[in-house]
C-alpha cells in the first residue's frame, strides 16, 4: 500500500465517521423542523384573531385614554370654577363675619366695662 492509498483509506474512514455522527444530528434537526412547522401552522392560523384582538384592545385603550383626558380637563375646570365662584365669596363672607365679630366684641366689651 502506498501513501496515497493509505491517505485515501483514512479519508474514507473519516468520512464514514463524520456521516455516522451527522445522521443523528440531521434526524434531530428534521424533528425540530417538523415541530417548528407545526408551531408556525398554529401561529398562522391563530395570528389573524390575535391581531384583531390586539387592535380592538388598542382602540379601547385609546378611547379610555381620551375619555380620561377629557375628564381630567373637566375636573380642572371645575376646580377653577369652585375656586372662583365659591372659594372667594366664602372668604369674603368669613372676612365680613370676622369683622362683625370684632365690631360686636368692641361694642359689648365697651358696654360691659362701663
One Martini backbone bead per residue (centre of mass of N, CA, C, O) as a GRO file, in nm:
protein
  114
    1UNK     BB    1   0.096   0.037   0.023
    2UNK     BB    2   0.056   0.352  -0.029
    3UNK     BB    3   0.010   0.675   0.056
    4UNK     BB    4  -0.253   0.726  -0.107
    5UNK     BB    5  -0.411   0.489  -0.003
    6UNK     BB    6  -0.395   0.557   0.297
    7UNK     BB    7  -0.527   0.836   0.273
    8UNK     BB    8  -0.791   0.732   0.149
    9UNK     BB    9  -0.874   0.551   0.386
   10UNK     BB   10  -0.878   0.774   0.600
   11UNK     BB   11  -1.086   0.946   0.457
   12UNK     BB   12  -1.315   0.733   0.453
   13UNK     BB   13  -1.327   0.694   0.757
   14UNK     BB   14  -1.388   0.989   0.827
   15UNK     BB   15  -1.642   1.007   0.657
   16UNK     BB   16  -1.796   0.783   0.803
   17UNK     BB   17  -1.792   0.912   1.083
   18UNK     BB   18  -1.929   1.175   1.004
   19UNK     BB   19  -2.192   1.049   0.903
   20UNK     BB   20  -2.259   0.894   1.163
   21UNK     BB   21  -2.271   1.165   1.340
   22UNK     BB   22  -2.481   1.326   1.154
   23UNK     BB   23  -2.747   1.169   1.152
   24UNK     BB   24  -2.866   1.247   1.435
   25UNK     BB   25  -2.865   1.546   1.381
   26UNK     BB   26  -3.054   1.541   1.134
   27UNK     BB   27  -3.293   1.408   1.278
   28UNK     BB   28  -3.331   1.629   1.491
   29UNK     BB   29  -3.370   1.856   1.290
   30UNK     BB   30  -3.622   1.739   1.156
   31UNK     BB   31  -3.795   1.736   1.413
   32UNK     BB   32  -3.772   2.041   1.470
   33UNK     BB   33  -3.898   2.133   1.200
   34UNK     BB   34  -4.172   2.004   1.246
   35UNK     BB   35  -4.240   2.164   1.500
   36UNK     BB   36  -4.210   2.442   1.372
   37UNK     BB   37  -4.427   2.397   1.158
   38UNK     BB   38  -4.663   2.356   1.353
   39UNK     BB   39  -4.633   2.627   1.494
   40UNK     BB   40  -4.674   2.800   1.240
   41UNK     BB   41  -4.955   2.697   1.173
   42UNK     BB   42  -5.089   2.790   1.432
   43UNK     BB   43  -5.006   3.085   1.412
   44UNK     BB   44  -5.138   3.141   1.134
   45UNK     BB   45  -5.423   3.074   1.234
   46UNK     BB   46  -5.425   3.277   1.501
   47UNK     BB   47  -5.312   3.562   1.424
   48UNK     BB   48  -5.560   3.723   1.325
   49UNK     BB   49  -5.709   3.715   1.597
   50UNK     BB   50  -5.491   3.847   1.762
   51UNK     BB   51  -5.479   4.111   1.601
   52UNK     BB   52  -5.773   4.191   1.647
   53UNK     BB   53  -5.754   4.205   1.954
   54UNK     BB   54  -5.530   4.418   1.966
   55UNK     BB   55  -5.687   4.634   1.816
   56UNK     BB   56  -5.923   4.650   2.012
   57UNK     BB   57  -5.759   4.721   2.262
   58UNK     BB   58  -5.633   4.977   2.149
   59UNK     BB   59  -5.898   5.130   2.104
   60UNK     BB   60  -5.994   5.120   2.400
   61UNK     BB   61  -5.754   5.265   2.523
   62UNK     BB   62  -5.783   5.526   2.359
   63UNK     BB   63  -6.069   5.590   2.455
   64UNK     BB   64  -6.008   5.597   2.759
   65UNK     BB   65  -5.791   5.813   2.743
   66UNK     BB   66  -5.970   6.033   2.628
   67UNK     BB   67  -6.176   6.036   2.859
   68UNK     BB   68  -5.971   6.098   3.081
   69UNK     BB   69  -5.875   6.366   2.970
   70UNK     BB   70  -6.151   6.505   2.979
   71UNK     BB   71  -6.198   6.466   3.283
   72UNK     BB   72  -5.953   6.624   3.380
   73UNK     BB   73  -6.036   6.890   3.249
   74UNK     BB   74  -6.306   6.915   3.400
   75UNK     BB   75  -6.185   6.919   3.684
   76UNK     BB   76  -6.014   7.170   3.644
   77UNK     BB   77  -6.252   7.357   3.583
   78UNK     BB   78  -6.403   7.305   3.851
   79UNK     BB   79  -6.182   7.408   4.035
   80UNK     BB   80  -6.186   7.696   3.922
   81UNK     BB   81  -6.480   7.751   3.980
   82UNK     BB   82  -6.469   7.708   4.281
   83UNK     BB   83  -6.255   7.920   4.335
   84UNK     BB   84  -6.417   8.159   4.210
   85UNK     BB   85  -6.736   8.108   4.310
   86UNK     BB   86  -6.675   8.006   4.624
   87UNK     BB   87  -6.415   8.075   4.774
   88UNK     BB   88  -6.417   8.384   4.763
   89UNK     BB   89  -6.695   8.436   4.896
   90UNK     BB   90  -6.627   8.284   5.159
   91UNK     BB   91  -6.397   8.470   5.238
   92UNK     BB   92  -6.566   8.724   5.251
   93UNK     BB   93  -6.761   8.624   5.466
   94UNK     BB   94  -6.550   8.560   5.680
   95UNK     BB   95  -6.446   8.851   5.697
   96UNK     BB   96  -6.715   8.981   5.777
   97UNK     BB   97  -6.762   8.816   6.034
   98UNK     BB   98  -6.502   8.903   6.171
   99UNK     BB   99  -6.569   9.202   6.173
  100UNK     BB  100  -6.834   9.176   6.335
  101UNK     BB  101  -6.705   9.044   6.584
  102UNK     BB  102  -6.518   9.275   6.649
  103UNK     BB  103  -6.737   9.487   6.677
  104UNK     BB  104  -6.900   9.339   6.893
  105UNK     BB  105  -6.673   9.325   7.096
  106UNK     BB  106  -6.634   9.629   7.129
  107UNK     BB  107  -6.919   9.698   7.218
  108UNK     BB  108  -6.952   9.489   7.462
  109UNK     BB  109  -6.696   9.563   7.614
  110UNK     BB  110  -6.763   9.863   7.664
  111UNK     BB  111  -7.036   9.817   7.813
  112UNK     BB  112  -6.915   9.631   8.042
  113UNK     BB  113  -6.710   9.854   8.153
  114UNK     BB  114  -6.937  10.073   8.239
   0.00000   0.00000   0.00000
